[in-house]
Amino acid sequence: MVLSDYSGYTKTFMNSLYNELETALGYRFCDRALLVRALTRLAAAKEDGQGDGNAMDGLATLGDAAIDVVVLEHLIAGGMESKGELSLTKMNMVNMTVLRRLAESFGLHQYVTWGKGEYGQEIWRSGRVLAECMEAVCGAAYLDGGVDAVQKILVHLGFFS
């Protein structure tokens, strides 16, 4: 069930859906509004008459940076010190293909509120869209619980395996 189809469903159903997602992520949000924002595409927010601040875009940018920090901390803790080696390894570990596969591993697209056109076209099946959704979730987690929250999600999803 995609959130785009939720009209008429109760708050209890929505909470159940968010609980399911949090279980998949291995992280419980203290501020669930951040999670809701991370799951709202700009097109859907505009269709609902909400402003840009209620959509995932800014959180995706933040999440991209937070993921980079977590990965770099992991590499340095593992003994990697060379700037060039760190940069190259991080670049190979963190890219849209990897993030998209991570999001696909637990069906992130099911939880996102898509715009009507996006939903009709199943836009999550193309390129970077689903990767950006994963970044937005990590950005929300960063605001909710800091770098530790992002690390917890990545470890739980097997990013470092």
C-alpha angles and dihedrals in degrees: 000000000000120000089238087074097052102102107126095021119118129251086248091061092049092049089050090052092049090047088053091051093046089052090051090050095045090229133099116211118227089199106041090184087074090056092048090051091048089054096049119093117214091243091055092047091052092047088054091050093249125138128251089263090072094060135082101248100098091041090054091057091048091046092053090057094043092052089051091053093049092048093047091049089051093050094047092047086053090058102263111142110156112105092216093048091046092051095046094045092047091048090053093046098044115050137121094264093054093045092047091052090048090053091046091052091074101023099254091172089070091066100045122101102228129194113253093255092045091050093048092050093042087230092181088075092068130080122289103358096093091042089056089051089054090050090051092053089051090048090053090047090051092054090045100046111358128236091326091063092052091047091050091054094047093047092046091051091050096247092148096042 
